[in-house]
Amino acid sequence: MKPSQIVALLAGLALALGVWAATRQARPPAGPDAGVEPSDDVVAQAMRGVPAAVDSTAIKTRWHDEVRGIDLEALDAAQLELLVRFANARMCTCGCGYTLAGCKASDMSCEESGARLTALRDSILAGQVRGAKGLRVRPDG
């Protein structure tokens, strides 16, 4: 065998060994449950804790007594109540499906709800918004 053929054979063997080692390291470690699909019993057991009918609309439109993320110190009690009613009655425009109060409660970084709530606060302070006739009221309970 020529020296060039021996070098080529050794290079091929080293390459094959490298590929084998790489595939061994890439595999997840085999555990007691490796490759086992969850049974219907496990799924059913996990689902027992989830309510049968989750109404996302009820969650996204639930009443929030507090409006987070904007400065409310300048508002008196009547103005704060007005802002809370508007924030719980108007929907955010970011596409989340929440009210303004709900969006800000679930996503403090939402620019849409923050800007709309700030504009609402400023309008209330300026006297441009004085009443909430026809708006949603705080639910009992």
C-alpha positions, -999 to 999 in steps of 0.1 A, spaced: 0 0 0 13 34 -9 19 60 18 -8 83 2 -33 55 4 -25 49 41 -29 86 48 -63 87 29 -75 56 48 -65 71 82 -81 104 73 -114 86 63 -113 66 96 -107 98 116 -136 115 98 -159 85 105 -149 85 141 -156 122 144 -190 119 128 -199 90 152 -187 111 183 -207 141 172 -240 122 167 -235 106 202 -231 140 218 -261 155 199 -285 129 213 -304 137 245 -294 115 274 -315 84 277 -336 85 309 -362 62 322 -389 79 301 -368 85 270 -388 80 239 -421 72 258 -452 91 247 -475 102 275 -504 79 279 -540 90 278 -542 85 315 -514 110 321 -530 136 299 -564 130 314 -549 134 349 -532 166 340 -564 180 324 -585 174 356 -571 206 370 -582 227 340 -618 241 340 -639 224 313 -649 257 297 -624 286 300 -639 318 288 -611 340 276 -634 369 270 -645 369 307 -608 368 317 -598 396 293 -627 419 303 -628 413 341 -629 443 363 -597 459 376 -600 482 405 -565 496 399 -549 509 367 -512 502 366 -484 518 348 -494 555 348 -491 583 374 -525 588 390 -515 611 419 -530 642 404 -565 627 402 -590 632 430 -613 603 440 -641 612 415 -616 616 386 -599 583 396 -632 565 396 -639 580 361 -606 568 348 -611 533 363 -645 530 346 -632 541 312 -601 518 316 -624 489 323 -649 498 295 -626 505 266 -606 479 247 -569 481 240 -560 486 204 -528 465 204 -548 434 194 -546 416 228 -584 415 234 -580 430 269 -596 461 283 -571 490 288 -569 482 325 -565 445 318 -538 450 291 -518 472 314 -522 447 342 -510 418 321 -484 436 299 -468 467 315 -447 472 283 -477 477 260 -473 510 243 -509 512 231 -526 509 265 -500 531 282 -505 559 256 -543 556 257 -544 556 295 -521 586 297 -543 605 272 -574 595 292 -558 607 324 -548 640 308 -582 645 293 -598 640 327 -574 664 344 -581 690 317 -619 687 322 -625 673 287 -639 641 302 -663 647 330 -688 618 330 -691 581 324 -728 579 315 -735 546 298 -701 532 307 -696 499 325 -699 501 363 -679 481 389 -696 448 393 -710 438 427 -691 413 448 
